[in-house]
Every structure is written in structure tokens, then in C-alpha cells.
């Protein structure tokens, strides 16, 4: 299997490199580099959104953890991710985001917030949030990939990290978002096929999908007594965080900026929903089906005797896909790699833009008049990838905390000012500031009060509370100038 996996890996990485070189020819301006020239169609845009949504964390960490702890209830996460996190996001946000960012001539979330509210200090604040919390998140993806290669291919962790960083850097730095979108499309096809193969192979081992549903429900109640099963609040908070929480993540909303026109939105919504449903159901049902193949004695354990959730799915796959199914295991490993690299490239691009676009004082050389922005984006993308390597290599305690806080802080900060700003002229600059501060503060305070185990609940509260604070503060403060609002809402309705 190792030999087959390495062959697949070499072909995959060579293809990604080729696309990066091809994409470089189409990348002339900053708009080309960061948004692909706003020229992407429905299939590429939809799959780029889906591949950024799901990384190795879903297939390895979430699938094992929620599959074992929640049983079949984990499928509610998959359903909600597809319907709310993917399909509804396109239908509710894409049209207004595409039109308003074009009206305001903005490319990033910090730029959008600054121009939408006429607040010059919103951009550096938003850019700092992205830099400090998405960069460690990207490093965590690198870390997961490094351990995957070490476990499956026998490649030392440090070397695996360097290989992944090198190839991600090549196609991202050369081709920018155009290369990312095309590689995401190819990676999406691999992910879709791999997910289908994974669930068919695993459910086939237990007598078929429907048969496995019944067996899982029976075994789950034996392995996890009712008093130890997660509460409805726990399940609901995780569903909310992973579904609605994506509406405020810059690496996700950037996909709406880059679409060719509004005609692609409905088709993209359908494609993204189907894609997300396949990935989510395959990942979480595989995790839940582990109850059929393991019991409390045979489930992977940590040194201290607890359940090693991150090892459940890898052990399940390597234990069941043997003999003639070794080739399928190699395809599934390529699926996990694709999921991670697509998410990683989006994170690095958005993180580097927080400096190159949002904090870089001048994009034009005053002596020659030459636009330096593309070169700066390439340079900073390279720097961010190198920094991600060192973060992954040396896991400092502060970085671990930032990783745990990232989703709640970023989405809690941006979701309310961004979404409400798309729909209402009544939202004020003070309301936007108040919403961002509320999201950050709520997540940090609750994280340390409730503990890291309650991160989904903390994040959910941090996302919801600003939707109360922003309108409340806006009701007593002055809205942006009429000129700003007229420009932002040109040909757009409002509440």
C-alpha cells in the first residue's frame, strides 16, 4: 500500500505544481492573484468553497471524536453543514457580497468592513484578527498532514512538513487564487470519489449502509450509556458552530467575491450542497460506524487510558481495507491530503492578504509607478508558509491556545458586522466596532471560564451575541454617511 500511495502522491504533487506554473501566466494584477480576476464559474467556485470547508480535521479528528461520542447524531452535523453551511450560505450571502464588494471595489473582509462603514481603523483591527488567529489555524493543518505522512508512509515528520510546505508554496505563490481554484476543483473530484469509496467500502464490511445504521444504533447504546451521551445543547452548539459559523470566516466568504457573475450562484449553491453532503455523510458515518468494529476494550486508547479519538478512523481504515482493498486505502489517503491542502492554501492566501492588501501602506512604487502588490502577495505568502512550518514544528503553548480560539474569535468578530452590513443601512460604525469587540471578548472569556471542551458552545455564543449588540448599538448611534451607503447599496435592496 505504501508503494501505491507514494505513486499516487507523486502524480498528485506534480499535477499541482503544473497548475501553479500555468496559473502564473494568468496572474498579472492583485485582483488576478487574490480573486482570480473575478472570473470563476459555478462548478469551480462551488467546489473551491467545499474544499476549503473540509480539511483532514473532519475526516480524522471530527469524524472519530463525534462519531464515537455522538453515534448517529453526528449525521446532524453533516446535514446542517451541507444545507446551512454550504447551500444557504450561497443563497443568502453570495449575491449581495459579490455586488457590494464590486460597488466598493474591495477584495478582502477588512477592506469591505472599512469601506462599508467608513471606518479607517476597522481594517487594521480586522486584519490583525485574521493574522493572529488564522495563521495558527493553518499551522494546525500542516501539523495534521505531517503526522499523517509519518504514520502511513513512514516519512519523518520534519521531512513531511517540508514536502507539503514546498508544494503548497509552489502552486499558491506562482498562480494565486486562480491556481488554488483549479487545484481545488481537481482536489474536490478526488475528495468526492474518495469519500464515496470510503463509505461504500466500510459499510460493505458490515452488510451495507442501512444494515450498518441499525448495528451502530444498537452498539452505541452499549458503548456509551445514556447518562454519558452528549446533551442536546452540546450537539446543537457543534452543529451551529460548524454550519452558521462558516458564514463569518474570511477564507469562505472570499469565494463569493471571486465569482464571474450572479448567474452562477444558484447552480453553485446546488453543487456545493451535494458536495458537502457527500463529504459530511461519508466522514461522520464512518466515525459512527466505528461502534460496529470496536468496543470499549478494542477502541484505540491514549497512554493515560482514554479514547484516542484521532486514531479511530485511521485504525478502522487500515484494519478493514486490507488485501485487494489496499488501493482504495491509498485513494482515501489522497482524499485526506486533498482536503488539507485545499483548506491550507485558502488560509495562507487570506492570512497573507491581511498584510499585503490590508496593512501594506502603498501598492505602487512612487519612483517607477509600477504596481508592487502581486510581488508583495507572493513574498508574504512564502513568508506565511515558512512561519506556519515553524509553528507546526515547535508547538508553543500560546499557539495551541490560539488554534483553539480561532474559529470562535474570527467568526464571532466578523459574522454580525459583515452579514448585517449586507442587508441594512441602519448598521453604524459604532455598531460594527461593538460587534467585533463583543465577539472577540466573549470567545476568549468563555473559553477560559467553560474550558476548551466547551469550545463549540463558547464559539456559538460568541457568534450569536454580536447579532444582538450590533443592532442595539446602531439604534443609538449615527449610521455611515449617505454617500457611502448609496455607493454600497447601489442596485441592492435593504431591510
C-alpha positions as CSV (number, residue, x, y, z in Angstrom):
1,X,0.0,0.0,0.0
2,X,2.9,2.4,0.8
3,X,4.2,1.9,-2.8
4,X,0.8,2.6,-4.3
5,X,0.3,5.6,-2.0
6,X,3.7,7.1,-3.0
7,X,2.9,6.7,-6.7
8,X,-0.4,8.5,-6.2
9,X,1.3,11.2,-4.2
10,X,4.0,11.9,-6.8
11,X,1.4,12.2,-9.6
12,X,-0.8,14.4,-7.4
13,X,2.0,16.8,-6.4
14,X,3.4,17.0,-10.0
15,X,-0.1,18.0,-11.2
16,X,-0.5,20.7,-8.5
17,X,2.9,22.1,-9.5
18,X,2.0,22.2,-13.2
19,X,-1.2,24.1,-12.4
20,X,0.7,26.6,-10.4
21,X,3.0,27.3,-13.3
22,X,0.0,27.6,-15.7
23,X,-1.8,29.9,-13.3
24,X,1.2,32.2,-13.1
25,X,0.6,33.1,-16.8
26,X,-2.9,34.3,-15.9
27,X,-1.9,36.3,-12.8
28,X,-0.9,39.8,-13.7
29,X,-2.7,42.0,-11.2
30,X,-3.6,41.9,-7.5
31,X,-7.2,41.2,-8.4
32,X,-5.9,38.2,-10.5
33,X,-3.8,36.9,-7.6
34,X,-6.4,37.2,-4.9
35,X,-9.7,36.8,-6.7
36,X,-8.8,35.1,-10.0
37,X,-9.9,38.2,-11.8
38,X,-13.5,37.7,-10.5
39,X,-13.9,35.3,-13.5
40,X,-14.7,31.9,-11.9
41,X,-17.8,29.9,-13.0
42,X,-20.2,27.9,-10.8
43,X,-18.5,24.5,-10.7
44,X,-15.0,25.8,-9.9
45,X,-16.4,28.3,-7.4
46,X,-18.7,25.8,-5.7
47,X,-16.0,23.1,-5.3
48,X,-13.5,25.7,-4.1
49,X,-15.9,26.6,-1.4
50,X,-16.5,23.0,-0.4
51,X,-12.8,22.0,-0.4
52,X,-12.0,25.0,1.8
53,X,-14.8,23.9,4.2
54,X,-13.5,20.4,4.8
55,X,-9.9,19.5,5.8
56,X,-8.3,16.4,7.3
57,X,-9.7,17.5,10.7
58,X,-13.1,16.5,9.5
59,X,-12.1,13.0,8.3
60,X,-9.7,12.3,11.2
61,X,-10.4,14.3,14.3
62,X,-14.1,15.3,14.0
63,X,-15.2,12.0,12.4
64,X,-13.5,10.0,15.2
65,X,-14.5,12.2,18.1
66,X,-18.1,13.0,17.2
67,X,-18.7,9.6,15.6
68,X,-17.7,7.8,18.8
69,X,-19.2,10.3,21.2
70,X,-22.4,11.2,19.3
71,X,-23.1,8.0,17.3
72,X,-25.6,8.5,14.6
73,X,-26.4,12.0,16.0
74,X,-23.1,13.1,14.3
75,X,-25.0,12.9,11.0
76,X,-26.9,16.1,12.1
77,X,-23.6,17.9,11.7
78,X,-23.2,16.6,8.2
79,X,-26.8,17.5,7.2
80,X,-26.5,21.0,8.7
81,X,-23.1,21.7,7.1
82,X,-24.5,20.9,3.7
83,X,-27.8,22.7,4.0
84,X,-26.8,25.7,6.1
85,X,-23.0,26.0,5.9
86,X,-22.9,25.4,2.1
87,X,-26.2,25.8,0.2
88,X,-27.9,28.5,2.3
89,X,-24.6,30.5,2.6
90,X,-24.5,30.8,-1.2
91,X,-28.2,31.8,-1.5
92,X,-28.2,34.3,1.4
93,X,-24.7,35.8,1.1
94,X,-23.2,35.4,-2.4
95,X,-25.3,37.8,-4.4
96,X,-25.1,40.7,-2.1
97,X,-21.4,40.1,-1.3
98,X,-20.5,39.9,-5.0
99,X,-22.4,43.1,-5.8
100,X,-21.4,45.2,-2.7
101,X,-17.7,44.3,-2.9
102,X,-17.7,45.3,-6.5
103,X,-19.5,48.6,-5.7
104,X,-17.0,49.4,-3.0
105,X,-14.0,48.0,-5.0
106,X,-12.9,45.8,-2.1
107,X,-11.1,42.4,-2.2
108,X,-10.9,41.4,1.5
109,X,-13.0,41.2,4.6
110,X,-11.0,44.0,6.3
111,X,-11.3,46.2,3.2
112,X,-15.0,45.6,3.0
113,X,-15.7,46.5,6.6
114,X,-13.6,49.7,6.3
115,X,-15.4,50.9,3.2
116,X,-18.9,49.7,4.2
117,X,-18.8,51.6,7.5
118,X,-16.4,54.4,6.6
119,X,-14.2,53.4,9.5
120,X,-10.4,53.6,8.8
121,X,-9.5,51.7,11.9
122,X,-11.7,48.7,11.2
123,X,-9.3,47.5,8.5
124,X,-6.2,47.1,10.7
125,X,-8.3,45.7,13.5
126,X,-9.8,43.1,11.2
127,X,-6.5,42.3,9.5
128,X,-4.8,41.8,12.9
129,X,-7.6,39.3,13.9
130,X,-7.1,37.3,10.7
131,X,-3.3,37.4,11.1
132,X,-3.1,36.2,14.7
133,X,-5.9,33.6,14.6
134,X,-5.9,32.1,11.0
135,X,-2.1,31.7,10.8
136,X,-2.0,29.3,13.7
137,X,-5.1,27.5,12.3
138,X,-3.2,26.9,9.0
139,X,-0.2,25.6,11.0
140,X,-2.5,23.1,12.7
141,X,-3.4,21.7,9.2
142,X,0.3,21.4,8.4
143,X,0.8,19.5,11.6
144,X,-2.0,17.0,10.9
145,X,-0.6,16.4,7.4
146,X,2.9,15.8,8.8
147,X,1.6,13.2,11.3
148,X,-0.4,11.5,8.5
149,X,2.6,11.1,6.3
150,X,4.7,9.9,9.2
151,X,2.2,7.2,10.1
152,X,1.2,5.9,6.7
153,X,4.2,6.5,4.5
154,X,7.0,6.2,7.1
155,X,8.3,9.7,6.1
156,X,9.8,11.5,9.1
157,X,7.5,14.3,10.4
158,X,10.0,17.1,9.7
159,X,10.6,16.0,6.1
160,X,6.9,15.5,5.5
161,X,6.2,19.1,6.7
162,X,8.9,20.4,4.3
163,X,7.5,18.5,1.4
164,X,4.0,19.8,2.0
165,X,5.1,23.3,2.5
166,X,7.2,23.3,-0.7
167,X,4.4,22.0,-2.9
168,X,1.7,24.2,-1.4
169,X,4.0,27.1,-1.8
170,X,4.7,26.4,-5.4
171,X,1.2,26.4,-6.7
172,X,0.0,29.1,-4.3
173,X,2.8,31.6,-4.8
174,X,3.0,31.2,-8.6
175,X,-0.7,31.0,-9.5
176,X,-2.5,32.7,-6.7
177,X,-6.3,32.2,-6.3
178,X,-6.7,31.1,-9.9
179,X,-4.3,28.2,-9.3
180,X,-5.9,27.5,-5.9
181,X,-9.4,27.3,-7.5
182,X,-8.3,25.0,-10.3
183,X,-6.4,22.7,-7.9
184,X,-9.3,22.8,-5.5
185,X,-11.6,21.6,-8.4
186,X,-9.3,18.6,-9.0
187,X,-8.8,18.0,-5.3
188,X,-12.6,18.2,-5.0
189,X,-13.1,15.5,-7.5
190,X,-10.6,13.3,-5.6
191,X,-12.4,14.1,-2.3
192,X,-15.8,13.3,-3.7
193,X,-14.6,10.0,-5.2
194,X,-12.6,9.1,-2.1
195,X,-15.5,9.8,0.3
196,X,-17.9,7.7,-1.8
197,X,-15.3,4.8,-1.9
198,X,-14.7,5.1,1.8
199,X,-18.3,4.9,2.9
200,X,-19.1,2.1,0.4
201,X,-16.1,0.1,1.5
202,X,-16.7,0.4,5.2
203,X,-20.5,-0.1,5.1
204,X,-19.9,-3.0,2.8
205,X,-17.8,-4.7,5.5
206,X,-20.9,-4.6,7.8
207,X,-23.6,-5.7,5.4
208,X,-24.5,-2.4,3.7
209,X,-25.3,1.1,4.7
210,X,-28.8,0.5,6.0
211,X,-27.7,-2.6,8.0
212,X,-24.9,-0.6,9.5
213,X,-27.3,2.1,10.7
214,X,-29.1,-0.4,12.8
215,X,-26.0,-2.0,14.1
216,X,-24.5,1.3,15.0
217,X,-27.5,2.4,17.0
218,X,-27.5,-0.8,18.9
219,X,-23.8,-0.8,19.7
220,X,-23.7,2.9,20.5
221,X,-26.1,2.5,23.5
222,X,-23.9,-0.4,24.8
223,X,-20.6,1.6,24.5
224,X,-21.9,5.0,25.6
225,X,-24.5,4.7,28.4
226,X,-27.4,7.2,28.2
227,X,-26.0,9.2,31.2
228,X,-22.7,9.7,29.3
229,X,-24.2,10.6,26.0
230,X,-23.8,14.2,24.9
231,X,-26.6,16.6,25.7
232,X,-28.8,18.2,23.0
233,X,-27.1,21.5,23.8
234,X,-23.7,20.1,23.1
235,X,-24.8,18.6,19.8
236,X,-26.7,21.8,18.8
237,X,-23.7,24.1,19.6
238,X,-21.4,22.0,17.5
239,X,-23.9,21.9,14.6
240,X,-24.3,25.7,14.9
241,X,-20.6,26.5,15.1
242,X,-19.6,24.3,12.1
243,X,-22.6,25.4,10.0
244,X,-23.5,29.0,10.6
245,X,-20.0,29.8,11.9
246,X,-18.6,29.5,8.4
247,X,-20.7,32.5,7.3
248,X,-18.2,34.8,9.1
249,X,-14.9,33.2,8.0
250,X,-12.9,35.3,5.5
251,X,-11.5,32.3,3.7
252,X,-15.1,31.1,2.9
253,X,-16.7,34.5,2.0
254,X,-13.8,35.3,-0.3
255,X,-15.2,32.7,-2.7
256,X,-18.3,34.9,-3.2
257,X,-16.1,37.9,-4.2
258,X,-14.5,35.9,-7.0
259,X,-17.5,34.6,-8.9
260,X,-17.9,35.6,-12.6
261,X,-21.4,37.0,-12.1
262,X,-24.6,36.5,-10.2
263,X,-26.0,33.9,-12.7
264,X,-23.6,31.3,-11.3
265,X,-25.0,31.5,-7.7
266,X,-28.0,29.1,-7.9
267,X,-26.0,26.4,-9.6
268,X,-23.1,26.8,-7.3
269,X,-25.4,26.5,-4.3
270,X,-26.7,23.1,-5.6
271,X,-23.2,21.8,-6.4
272,X,-21.8,22.9,-3.1
273,X,-24.7,21.4,-1.1
274,X,-24.3,18.0,-2.9
275,X,-20.6,18.1,-2.4
276,X,-20.8,18.9,1.3
277,X,-23.5,16.3,1.9
278,X,-21.3,13.6,0.4
279,X,-18.2,14.6,2.3
280,X,-20.0,15.1,5.6
281,X,-22.1,11.9,5.5
282,X,-19.0,9.9,4.5
283,X,-16.8,11.3,7.2
284,X,-19.3,11.3,10.1
285,X,-21.0,8.0,9.3
286,X,-17.6,6.3,9.1
287,X,-16.8,7.7,12.5
288,X,-20.2,6.5,13.9
289,X,-19.8,3.0,12.2
290,X,-16.6,2.6,14.3
291,X,-19.0,1.3,17.1
292,X,-19.6,-1.8,14.9
293,X,-15.9,-2.6,14.6
294,X,-14.7,-1.5,18.0
295,X,-15.9,-1.8,21.6
296,X,-14.8,-0.2,24.8
297,X,-11.8,-2.6,25.1
298,X,-10.6,-2.5,21.5
299,X,-11.1,1.2,20.6
300,X,-7.7,3.0,20.3
301,X,-6.5,4.3,23.6
302,X,-4.2,7.0,24.8
303,X,-1.3,6.4,27.2
304,X,-3.5,7.5,30.1
305,X,-6.2,5.1,29.1
306,X,-8.7,7.4,27.5
307,X,-10.1,7.1,24.0
308,X,-7.6,8.2,21.3
309,X,-10.3,9.8,19.0
310,X,-7.8,10.8,16.3
311,X,-6.8,7.2,15.8
312,X,-10.3,5.7,15.5
313,X,-10.8,6.4,11.8
314,X,-7.1,5.6,10.7
315,X,-7.2,2.4,12.6
316,X,-10.6,1.5,11.2
317,X,-9.5,2.1,7.7
318,X,-6.1,0.3,7.9
319,X,-7.8,-2.6,9.8
320,X,-10.7,-3.1,7.3
321,X,-9.2,-2.1,4.0
322,X,-6.7,-5.0,3.6
323,X,-5.8,-7.3,0.8
324,X,-7.4,-6.3,-2.5
325,X,-8.7,-3.1,-0.9
326,X,-5.2,-1.6,-0.4
327,X,-5.6,0.6,-3.5
328,X,-8.8,2.0,-2.0
329,X,-6.9,3.0,1.1
330,X,-4.3,4.8,-0.9
331,X,-7.2,6.7,-2.6
332,X,-8.7,7.6,0.7
333,X,-5.3,8.9,1.9
334,X,-5.2,11.1,-1.2
335,X,-8.6,12.3,-0.2
336,X,-7.4,13.4,3.2
337,X,-4.3,15.1,1.6
338,X,-6.6,16.9,-0.9
339,X,-8.9,18.1,1.8
340,X,-6.0,19.5,3.8
341,X,-4.1,21.2,1.0
342,X,-7.1,23.0,-0.3
343,X,-8.0,24.3,3.1
344,X,-4.4,25.2,3.8
345,X,-3.9,27.2,0.6
346,X,-7.1,29.3,1.3
347,X,-6.0,30.0,4.8
348,X,-2.5,31.1,3.7
349,X,-3.9,33.3,0.9
350,X,-6.3,35.1,3.3
351,X,-3.7,35.4,6.0
352,X,-1.1,36.9,3.7
353,X,-3.7,39.3,2.3
354,X,-4.2,40.7,5.8
355,X,-0.7,42.3,5.5
356,X,-0.2,42.6,1.8
357,X,-3.5,44.2,1.0
358,X,-4.9,45.5,4.3
359,X,-1.8,46.7,6.1
360,X,0.6,47.4,3.3
361,X,0.7,51.2,3.0
362,X,1.5,51.6,-0.7
363,X,1.0,49.2,-3.6
364,X,2.6,51.4,-6.2
365,X,6.3,52.3,-6.4
366,X,6.4,56.1,-6.3
367,X,9.5,56.3,-8.4
368,X,8.6,53.9,-11.2
369,X,4.8,53.8,-10.9
370,X,5.0,50.0,-11.0
371,X,2.4,48.0,-9.1
372,X,4.3,46.1,-6.4
373,X,1.2,44.4,-4.9
374,X,1.4,41.0,-6.7
375,X,5.1,40.7,-5.8
376,X,4.3,41.6,-2.2
377,X,1.5,39.0,-2.1
378,X,3.8,36.3,-3.4
379,X,6.6,37.3,-1.0
380,X,4.2,37.3,2.1
381,X,2.6,34.0,1.0
382,X,6.0,32.5,1.1
383,X,6.8,34.0,4.5
384,X,3.5,32.9,5.9
385,X,4.1,29.3,4.7
386,X,7.6,29.3,6.3
387,X,6.1,30.7,9.6
388,X,3.4,28.0,9.5
389,X,6.2,25.4,9.3
390,X,7.9,26.7,12.4
391,X,4.6,27.0,14.3
392,X,3.9,23.3,13.3
393,X,7.4,22.2,14.2
394,X,7.5,23.9,17.6
395,X,4.1,23.7,19.3
396,X,4.3,26.6,21.8
397,X,1.5,26.7,24.4
398,X,0.3,30.2,23.3
399,X,0.0,28.9,19.7
400,X,-2.1,25.9,20.9
401,X,-4.5,28.3,22.6
402,X,-4.8,30.5,19.5
403,X,-5.7,27.4,17.5
404,X,-8.4,26.5,19.9
405,X,-9.8,30.0,19.9
406,X,-9.5,30.7,16.1
407,X,-12.9,29.7,14.8
408,X,-14.9,31.4,17.6
409,X,-12.9,34.6,17.5
410,X,-12.8,35.1,13.8
411,X,-16.4,34.2,13.0
412,X,-17.6,35.9,16.2
413,X,-15.8,39.1,15.2
414,X,-16.9,39.2,11.5
415,X,-20.2,37.5,11.1
416,X,-22.6,40.1,12.5
417,X,-20.9,43.3,11.0
418,X,-20.5,41.5,7.7
419,X,-23.9,39.9,7.3
420,X,-26.0,42.8,8.8
421,X,-23.9,45.2,6.8
422,X,-25.0,43.4,3.6
423,X,-28.7,43.8,4.4
424,X,-29.3,47.0,6.4
425,X,-28.2,50.7,6.0
426,X,-29.0,51.2,9.7
427,X,-25.9,49.4,11.0
428,X,-23.5,52.1,12.2
429,X,-19.7,52.2,12.5
430,X,-20.0,52.1,16.3
431,X,-22.2,49.0,16.0
432,X,-19.7,47.3,13.8
433,X,-16.9,48.1,16.3
434,X,-19.0,46.9,19.2
435,X,-19.9,43.7,17.4
436,X,-16.3,42.8,16.7
437,X,-15.1,43.5,20.2
438,X,-18.1,41.6,21.6
439,X,-17.2,38.5,19.5
440,X,-13.5,38.5,20.5
441,X,-14.2,39.2,24.2
442,X,-17.0,36.7,24.5
443,X,-15.0,33.8,22.9
444,X,-11.8,34.5,25.0
445,X,-13.7,34.8,28.3
446,X,-15.9,31.8,27.8
447,X,-13.0,29.7,26.6
448,X,-11.2,30.1,29.9
449,X,-14.3,30.0,32.0
450,X,-16.0,27.0,30.5
451,X,-12.8,25.2,29.4
452,X,-11.6,24.0,26.0
453,X,-14.0,21.1,26.0
454,X,-16.9,23.5,25.6
455,X,-15.3,25.4,22.7
456,X,-18.3,24.8,20.4
457,X,-20.7,26.3,23.0
458,X,-18.4,29.3,23.6
459,X,-18.0,29.9,19.9
460,X,-21.7,29.7,19.3
461,X,-22.4,32.3,22.0
462,X,-19.6,34.5,20.6
463,X,-21.2,34.3,17.1
464,X,-24.8,34.9,18.3
465,X,-24.2,37.7,20.8
466,X,-22.9,40.3,18.3
467,X,-26.1,40.0,16.3
468,X,-27.8,41.5,19.4
469,X,-25.1,44.0,20.2
470,X,-24.7,45.4,16.7
471,X,-28.3,46.5,16.1
472,X,-28.6,47.7,19.7
473,X,-25.6,50.0,19.5
474,X,-26.6,51.1,15.9
475,X,-30.0,52.2,17.2
476,X,-28.4,54.9,19.3
477,X,-25.5,55.9,17.0
478,X,-25.2,57.6,13.7
479,X,-25.1,55.5,10.5
480,X,-22.4,56.0,7.9
481,X,-22.6,58.9,5.5
482,X,-25.2,58.8,2.8
483,X,-22.6,58.8,0.1
484,X,-21.1,55.6,1.5
485,X,-24.4,53.9,1.8
486,X,-25.6,54.9,-1.7
487,X,-22.4,53.5,-3.2
488,X,-22.5,50.3,-1.2
489,X,-26.2,49.6,-1.8
490,X,-26.3,50.6,-5.5
491,X,-28.8,48.3,-7.2
492,X,-29.2,46.4,-3.9
493,X,-32.3,46.3,-1.7
494,X,-32.3,46.6,2.1
495,X,-34.4,46.0,5.1
